[in-house]
Amino acid sequence: MADGKYEVLALLPESSDFTLDAALAHFGKLRFGKKLKAELATLKGRRKPSGFRVDYGGWSVYAFLESGKDVLSESREFAEDEDLPAPADVIAGCSRRLSVWSDEDEEADYSDHIMHFTDELRERFGAFILDFVNGGWWR
């Protein structure tokens, strides 16, 4: 956890059907103690939404979609790591990813919430979760 927030990258394989609309539909019908609220999110200084936010009842997780040559280049670098969660060519081919971060959680009261969020990204959209703070891939 950096600065009291959870921060990870979620690499999306080419086979993933991830879209912002699909994420809103998926997370918006889930419950985690109570019904979750999912909505589009816009980065400061931008006009068009490029991500989404999931509200877990006063504590939120944000995910912003990135794509293109720079993402693909970094994915190729990640594919050189050991202990990958998928074959190296699958990781190297990820041209889209989500930059994910949360509201502050200094006391780790919401660790189950971030795990729920990333588990849903993995199970529904096939994402590979990379955590730079803890130095590795989430399994």
HELIX and SHEET records of a PDB file:
HELIX    1   1 LEU A   20  GLY A   28  1                                   9    
HELIX    2   2 LYS A   69  PHE A   78  1                                  10    
HELIX    3   3 ALA A   88  ALA A   92  1                                   5    
HELIX    4   4 SER A  111  PHE A  125  1                                  15    
SHEET    1   A 7 LYS A  37  ALA A  41  0                                        
SHEET    2   A 7 GLY A  51  ASP A  55 -1                                        
SHEET    3   A 7 SER A  60  SER A  67 -1                                        
SHEET    4   A 7 ARG A  96  SER A 102 -1                                        
SHEET    5   A 7 GLU A   7  LEU A  12 -1                                        
SHEET    6   A 7 PHE A 128  ASP A 131 -1                                        
SHEET    7   A 7 GLY A 136  TRP A 137 -1                                        
END                                                                             
